[in-house]
Amino acid sequence: MSTPRRKKKPRKRRPRIDAEATYVCDSCGEEIVVPVDISAGAHQAYVEDCPVCCHPMTLRVEIDPDGEARVEGEHE
């Protein structure tokens, strides 16, 4: 006698989380890779110096529902 098989519940798809994103510095034109702290929320803004030319940049981070981060930088 065989036991009936239980149907597996479909797994919920976990959002993809990028640990880093890129932006282009307004001053030197270099593409800069920055880490993204997803625990800080879906909308973030902070100031960081460009590691190439040292100009301060205001970085705005947006994380979409799929976990993909977008970063925009502008002069401080």
N, C-alpha and C positions, 0 to 999 in steps of 0.2 A: 504494500500500500504506500503510495507516494503522498507526501505532504504538499499541499498547494503552495505555489510560489507567491511570495508577496511582491507586489509591484513596487519598484523603487521610485521614490519621490524624485522628481527632477531637481537637480541642484540649482540653486540660485546662482546666477552669474555674478561673480564679484567684480566690482569696477577695477579697471586697470589703473594702477597708481604709478606715475612717473616720479622717480626720486630726484630728477633734475630737468631743467628746461633751459632754453637759450634766449638771448636777446642781442640786438646789435647796438653797440655804444654809439651815441650821437656824435661824440667828439672824434674818436679814432676810427670808427667803422668796423671794429673787430667784433666777431661773434663771440659772446661770452656765455659760458655754461655756469649756471647757478643751481645750488641744491634747492629743493622745494620741500618746505615743512608742511605736510598736509594737515597736521594737527592744529595749525594756526587758522584754519578756516578756508572757505572757498574764495574769499575776496581778501587780499592782503596788499599792503603798501608799506614800503620801508626804504631807507636810504642806504646805499652801499657805494663805495668807491669802485670805479672801473679798475680791474687788476692790471690793465695794460697802460692806460694813460693817467690814472689816478683822479680823474674828474668824478665828483659825486653825482650819482644818478638816483632818481626816484624810480624804484621798481614797483610795478603793479602786477600782481599775480592773480590770475583767475583759474580756478580748477573746475572743469565741467563735470557733470554727473557721471561720466565714464572714467573719471580720474585723470584725465589728460590736463596738464598744466600749460598755460600760456603766460609768458612774461613780456611786458613792455617796459622799456626804460626811457627816461627823459631826463634832461639836465636838471639838476637841483637848483 
